Amino acid sequence: MDIRFEKNTILKEKPDFEHLGFGKYFTDHMFVMNYDDHHWHDARIVPYAPITMDPASMVFHYAQETFEGLKAYKTEKNEILLFRPEMNAWRMMNSNQRLCMPLISENDFIEAVEALVRIEKDWIPSKKGTSLYIRPFMFANEAGVGVHASESYQFVIIASPSASYYKNGLEPVKIYVEDEYVRAVIGGTGNIKCGGNYASSIIAQSKAKQLGCDQVLWLDGIERKYVEEVGTMNVMFVIDNIVYTAPLSGSILPGITRDSILHILKDQQVEVKEEKIDIHFLMEAAHDGRLSEAFGCGTAALITPIGELLYKKQNIVINNHQTGHITRLLYDILSSIQWGESEDPYGWTRKVK
């Protein structure tokens, strides 16, 4: 692509990289590209600033919007690595197809991400556990209130130096199992990344917070008994030394971290079962002491151990609220690849030059 660069003349003071939190600070520039007349044009990196939109822009009324999340890591050798960005490009194309939005090719997606990362390289923290979180997103901006696919869109990428999604890192969290509201059904949008999925989850997240829990474990939308995913993460359980996780049946997100973990588990000769997990089977395994570990996994949090589950007023503690062996092993292997601390036998990392 021909990417125009407009340098920001007033640069921000960078935050304290020792106390970043997640998604609180944003870099000096953003990538923007427009779509109309059936093609993308005017790719540019410009000063980070508010976006001016018509009040009738269709995203406000009919929620044509998709997004992605990936990270740039700075290694001890001062190299910058992306982790499987082609998977994010593929997933965004899948999301856009579902919402009748224009596609961006894998090459253009990665080129845009790398261009912004190169310009904002000084914003990438280097401490283990920190990274530059990258948020590509697309939205409909045609002005009109008739229900149809928009004729115009904008693709934007912003970036935020961040620490772990959960402030206590690898410390186990408490999860509330939601059995009243549902997140998604097969044939819906549960397997893509769009804002509507997250908007509908906020009510359960608020309930979880009131109950002293950190996140929500969603059950299926039909029978309300099969485990699906945890809020912003896919989820896995270790029962009788077998790792169980929900299958990609159309109502959960095909997580890139999830896919990476399944490859690693296979190479570590750990048995994995991708099958429906009945919440009653899970609770029974917990009561019998056969549920030894549980963890969520996703780009923002990487791997988060689960120390407690709350379901229908039953509270179970997993592994004495300690991080389990398999959870720790996966975190160590995956994080060391992402931060360039070890060899990458899978070819997952991509150096930004």
C-alpha positions as CSV (number, residue, x, y, z in Angstrom):
1,M,0.0,0.0,0.0
2,D,0.9,3.6,-0.4
3,I,0.6,4.9,3.2
4,R,0.8,8.6,3.7
5,F,2.3,9.8,7.0
6,E,1.3,12.9,8.8
7,K,3.6,13.4,11.8
8,N,2.1,14.6,15.1
9,T,3.8,17.8,16.0
10,I,2.7,17.7,19.6
11,L,3.8,14.4,21.1
12,K,2.4,13.0,24.4
13,E,4.3,12.4,27.5
14,K,4.7,8.6,27.8
15,P,3.2,6.9,30.8
16,D,5.1,5.1,33.5
17,F,5.8,1.7,31.9
18,E,5.9,0.2,35.4
19,H,2.3,1.0,36.0
20,L,0.5,0.7,32.7
21,G,-2.7,-1.1,33.4
22,F,-4.5,-2.3,30.3
23,G,-5.8,-0.1,27.5
24,K,-5.5,3.2,29.4
25,Y,-3.0,5.0,27.3
26,F,-2.8,5.5,23.5
27,T,0.1,6.4,21.2
28,D,0.7,9.5,19.2
29,H,-0.6,8.2,15.9
30,M,-3.3,6.0,14.3
31,F,-3.8,4.3,11.0
32,V,-6.9,5.2,9.0
33,M,-8.2,4.0,5.6
34,N,-11.5,4.8,3.8
35,Y,-13.8,2.6,1.8
36,D,-16.4,3.8,-0.7
37,D,-17.2,3.2,-4.4
38,H,-16.3,-0.5,-3.8
39,H,-12.6,0.1,-3.0
40,W,-10.2,1.0,-0.2
41,H,-8.2,4.2,-0.6
42,D,-6.3,7.0,1.2
43,A,-4.3,4.8,3.6
44,R,-2.6,7.1,6.1
45,I,-1.0,7.4,9.5
46,V,-2.1,10.5,11.2
47,P,-2.1,12.1,14.7
48,Y,-4.3,10.3,17.2
49,A,-7.4,12.4,17.4
50,P,-11.2,12.1,17.7
51,I,-13.1,10.8,14.7
52,T,-15.7,13.1,13.3
53,M,-18.9,11.3,12.2
54,D,-22.4,12.1,11.0
55,P,-25.1,11.4,13.7
56,A,-26.8,9.2,11.1
57,S,-23.7,7.0,10.6
58,M,-25.1,3.5,10.3
59,V,-22.7,2.0,12.9
60,F,-24.6,4.0,15.6
61,H,-27.9,2.5,14.6
62,Y,-27.3,-1.0,13.2
63,A,-23.9,-1.9,14.7
64,Q,-21.9,-2.8,11.6
65,E,-18.6,-2.9,13.4
66,T,-15.8,-5.5,13.8
67,F,-12.4,-5.4,15.6
68,E,-9.3,-7.4,16.4
69,G,-6.7,-7.5,19.1
70,L,-3.0,-8.4,18.8
71,K,0.3,-7.3,20.4
72,A,3.8,-6.2,19.5
73,Y,6.5,-7.4,21.9
74,K,10.0,-5.9,22.4
75,T,12.7,-8.5,23.0
76,E,15.9,-8.2,25.0
77,K,17.7,-7.7,21.7
78,N,15.5,-4.7,21.1
79,E,13.7,-6.5,18.2
80,I,10.0,-6.1,17.7
81,L,7.8,-9.2,17.3
82,L,4.2,-9.7,16.3
83,F,2.5,-13.0,17.2
84,R,0.6,-14.8,14.4
85,P,-0.8,-11.5,12.8
86,E,-2.0,-13.5,9.8
87,M,-4.5,-15.2,12.1
88,N,-6.0,-11.9,13.1
89,A,-6.2,-10.9,9.5
90,W,-8.1,-14.1,8.7
91,R,-10.4,-13.7,11.6
92,M,-11.2,-10.1,10.7
93,M,-12.1,-11.2,7.2
94,N,-14.4,-13.8,8.6
95,S,-16.0,-11.3,10.9
96,N,-16.5,-8.8,8.0
97,Q,-18.1,-11.5,5.8
98,R,-20.6,-12.3,8.5
99,L,-21.6,-8.6,8.9
100,C,-21.6,-7.8,5.1
101,M,-18.6,-5.5,5.4
102,P,-15.7,-5.2,2.9
103,L,-12.6,-7.3,3.4
104,I,-9.0,-6.3,3.9
105,S,-6.4,-8.7,2.5
106,E,-4.0,-10.4,4.8
107,N,-1.1,-8.6,3.3
108,D,-2.7,-5.1,3.6
109,F,-3.8,-5.9,7.2
110,I,-0.3,-6.8,8.3
111,E,1.3,-4.0,6.3
112,A,-0.9,-1.5,8.1
113,V,-0.2,-2.9,11.5
114,E,3.6,-3.0,10.9
115,A,3.6,0.5,9.6
116,L,2.0,1.9,12.7
117,V,4.2,-0.2,15.0
118,R,7.4,1.0,13.3
119,I,6.4,4.6,13.9
120,E,5.3,4.0,17.5
121,K,8.2,1.7,18.4
122,D,9.2,3.9,21.3
123,W,5.8,3.2,22.9
124,I,6.5,-0.5,23.2
125,P,7.4,-1.4,26.8
126,S,10.1,-4.1,27.2
127,K,9.3,-5.6,30.6
128,K,8.1,-9.2,30.5
129,G,4.3,-9.2,30.7
130,T,4.0,-5.9,28.9
131,S,3.4,-5.1,25.3
132,L,2.0,-2.7,22.8
133,Y,-1.7,-3.8,22.4
134,I,-2.9,-3.2,18.9
135,R,-6.6,-2.6,18.1
136,P,-7.7,-2.7,14.4
137,F,-11.3,-2.0,13.9
138,M,-13.8,-1.2,11.1
139,F,-17.1,0.5,11.2
140,A,-19.9,1.6,8.8
141,N,-20.0,5.4,8.4
142,E,-22.6,5.9,5.6
143,A,-25.3,8.4,6.8
144,G,-28.7,6.9,6.7
145,V,-31.3,5.1,8.9
146,G,-32.6,2.5,6.4
147,V,-31.6,-1.0,7.3
148,H,-29.1,-2.3,4.8
149,A,-25.3,-2.9,4.5
150,S,-23.5,0.4,4.5
151,E,-21.8,1.7,1.3
152,S,-18.9,3.3,3.1
153,Y,-16.6,2.3,5.9
154,Q,-13.5,3.3,7.8
155,F,-10.7,1.1,9.0
156,V,-8.7,2.3,11.9
157,I,-5.8,1.0,14.0
158,I,-4.9,2.4,17.4
159,A,-2.2,1.2,19.8
160,S,-1.9,1.1,23.6
161,P,1.1,0.3,25.8
162,S,-0.3,-2.2,28.3
163,A,0.5,-4.6,31.0
164,S,-1.6,-7.7,31.8
165,Y,-5.3,-7.5,31.3
166,Y,-5.8,-8.7,34.9
167,K,-3.7,-6.6,37.2
168,N,-2.5,-9.6,39.3
169,G,-1.1,-11.4,36.2
170,L,-1.0,-15.2,36.7
171,E,-2.9,-15.1,40.0
172,P,-6.1,-17.3,39.8
173,V,-9.4,-15.4,39.3
174,K,-13.0,-16.2,40.5
175,I,-15.5,-16.9,37.8
176,Y,-19.3,-16.7,37.9
177,V,-21.2,-19.2,35.8
178,E,-24.1,-17.3,34.0
179,D,-27.3,-19.4,33.5
180,E,-29.9,-16.7,32.9
181,Y,-28.5,-14.6,30.1
182,V,-26.9,-16.1,26.9
183,R,-24.0,-14.7,24.9
184,A,-24.5,-16.4,21.6
185,V,-26.1,-19.2,19.6
186,I,-25.0,-21.2,16.6
187,G,-25.8,-19.2,13.5
188,G,-25.4,-15.9,15.4
189,T,-22.3,-13.8,15.8
190,G,-20.6,-15.7,18.7
191,N,-17.8,-16.9,16.5
192,I,-16.7,-13.4,15.2
193,K,-15.3,-10.3,16.9
194,C,-18.0,-7.6,16.9
195,G,-18.9,-5.1,19.5
196,G,-22.5,-6.4,19.9
197,N,-21.2,-9.6,21.4
198,Y,-19.5,-7.7,24.2
199,A,-22.4,-5.2,24.7
200,S,-24.8,-8.0,25.5
201,S,-22.3,-9.5,27.9
202,I,-22.0,-6.4,30.2
203,I,-25.2,-7.2,32.2
204,A,-23.8,-10.6,33.3
205,Q,-20.4,-9.0,33.9
206,S,-22.0,-6.5,36.2
207,K,-23.8,-9.3,38.0
208,A,-20.5,-11.2,38.4
209,K,-18.9,-8.1,39.9
210,Q,-21.7,-7.8,42.5
211,L,-21.0,-11.4,43.5
212,G,-17.3,-10.8,44.0
213,C,-16.3,-12.5,40.8
214,D,-13.8,-11.3,38.1
215,Q,-15.4,-12.7,35.0
216,V,-18.4,-14.7,33.5
217,L,-18.4,-18.2,32.3
218,W,-21.1,-18.5,29.6
219,L,-23.2,-21.6,28.9
220,D,-24.8,-22.4,25.6
221,G,-27.8,-20.5,24.4
222,I,-30.1,-23.5,23.8
223,E,-29.9,-25.9,26.8
224,R,-28.0,-23.6,29.2
225,K,-25.8,-26.4,30.3
226,Y,-22.8,-26.6,28.0
227,V,-19.7,-24.6,28.8
228,E,-18.7,-22.2,26.1
229,E,-16.2,-19.4,26.9
230,V,-15.2,-16.9,29.6
231,G,-16.0,-13.3,28.8
232,T,-12.9,-12.2,26.9
233,M,-11.3,-15.6,26.7
234,N,-11.7,-19.2,25.6
235,V,-11.6,-21.6,28.6
236,M,-10.0,-25.0,29.3
237,F,-10.3,-27.5,32.2
238,V,-7.9,-30.3,33.3
239,I,-9.9,-33.3,34.5
240,D,-8.2,-36.6,35.2
241,N,-5.1,-35.2,33.5
242,I,-7.1,-34.6,30.2
243,V,-7.6,-31.0,29.0
244,Y,-11.2,-30.3,28.0
245,T,-12.3,-27.3,25.9
246,A,-15.4,-26.5,24.0
247,P,-15.4,-27.2,20.2
248,L,-15.5,-24.5,17.6
249,S,-19.2,-25.3,16.7
250,G,-20.1,-21.8,15.7
251,S,-21.0,-20.0,18.9
252,I,-17.5,-19.3,20.4
253,L,-14.6,-17.3,19.1
254,P,-11.8,-19.2,17.3
255,G,-9.1,-17.8,19.6
256,I,-5.6,-17.5,18.3
257,T,-4.2,-18.2,21.8
258,R,-6.5,-21.2,22.0
259,D,-5.2,-22.6,18.8
260,S,-1.6,-22.0,19.9
261,I,-2.2,-23.8,23.2
262,L,-3.7,-26.8,21.4
263,H,-0.6,-27.1,19.3
264,I,1.7,-26.9,22.3
265,L,-0.4,-29.5,24.3
266,K,-0.1,-31.9,21.4
267,D,3.7,-31.5,21.4
268,Q,3.8,-31.9,25.2
269,Q,1.8,-35.2,24.7
270,V,-1.1,-33.9,26.8
271,E,-4.4,-35.5,25.9
272,V,-7.0,-32.9,24.7
273,K,-10.7,-33.4,24.2
274,E,-12.6,-30.7,22.1
275,E,-16.1,-31.6,23.1
276,K,-19.2,-30.3,24.8
277,I,-18.6,-29.9,28.5
278,D,-21.7,-30.3,30.6
279,I,-21.6,-27.8,33.6
280,H,-22.9,-30.6,35.8
281,F,-20.1,-32.9,34.7
282,L,-17.7,-30.1,35.5
283,M,-19.1,-29.5,39.0
284,E,-19.2,-33.2,39.8
285,A,-15.5,-33.5,38.7
286,A,-14.7,-30.5,41.0
287,H,-16.5,-32.1,44.0
288,D,-14.7,-35.4,43.4
289,G,-11.3,-33.7,43.2
290,R,-10.8,-34.7,39.5
291,L,-10.9,-31.1,38.3
292,S,-7.3,-30.1,39.0
293,E,-6.9,-27.0,36.9
294,A,-8.8,-24.5,34.9
295,F,-7.7,-21.5,32.9
296,G,-8.8,-18.9,30.4
297,C,-6.8,-17.9,27.3
298,G,-6.8,-15.0,25.0
299,T,-4.6,-12.3,23.4
300,A,-5.3,-9.6,26.1
301,A,-4.7,-11.9,29.1
302,L,-2.6,-14.6,27.5
303,I,-3.4,-17.3,30.1
304,T,-5.3,-16.7,33.3
305,P,-5.7,-19.4,35.9
306,I,-9.2,-19.9,37.4
307,G,-9.2,-20.5,41.1
308,E,-12.9,-20.6,41.9
309,L,-16.2,-21.2,40.1
310,L,-19.6,-19.9,41.4
311,Y,-22.6,-21.8,39.9
312,K,-26.2,-21.6,41.3
313,K,-24.8,-20.5,44.7
314,Q,-22.3,-23.4,44.8
315,N,-18.8,-22.2,45.2
316,I,-15.9,-24.6,44.3
317,V,-12.2,-23.9,44.7
318,I,-9.9,-25.4,42.1
319,N,-6.4,-26.5,43.1
320,N,-6.5,-24.7,46.4
321,H,-6.6,-21.5,44.4
322,Q,-3.1,-22.1,43.1
323,T,-1.8,-22.0,39.5
324,G,-1.5,-25.5,38.2
325,H,1.4,-27.3,36.5
326,I,-0.1,-27.4,33.0
327,T,-1.3,-23.8,33.3
328,R,2.2,-22.6,34.3
329,L,3.9,-24.7,31.6
330,L,1.7,-23.3,28.9
331,Y,2.2,-19.8,30.1
332,D,6.0,-20.2,30.2
333,I,6.2,-21.8,26.7
334,L,3.9,-19.3,25.0
335,S,5.2,-16.2,26.7
336,S,8.8,-17.1,26.1
337,I,8.0,-17.4,22.3
338,Q,6.1,-14.2,22.2
339,W,8.9,-12.2,24.0
340,G,11.6,-13.8,21.9
341,E,13.2,-15.5,24.9
342,S,13.2,-19.0,23.3
343,E,13.2,-20.5,19.8
344,D,10.0,-20.4,17.9
345,P,9.6,-23.9,16.5
346,Y,6.2,-23.1,15.0
347,G,7.1,-20.0,13.0
348,W,4.5,-17.9,14.9
349,T,6.5,-14.7,15.5
350,R,7.0,-12.1,12.8
351,K,9.8,-9.6,13.1
352,V,8.9,-5.9,12.4
353,K,11.8,-4.5,10.4
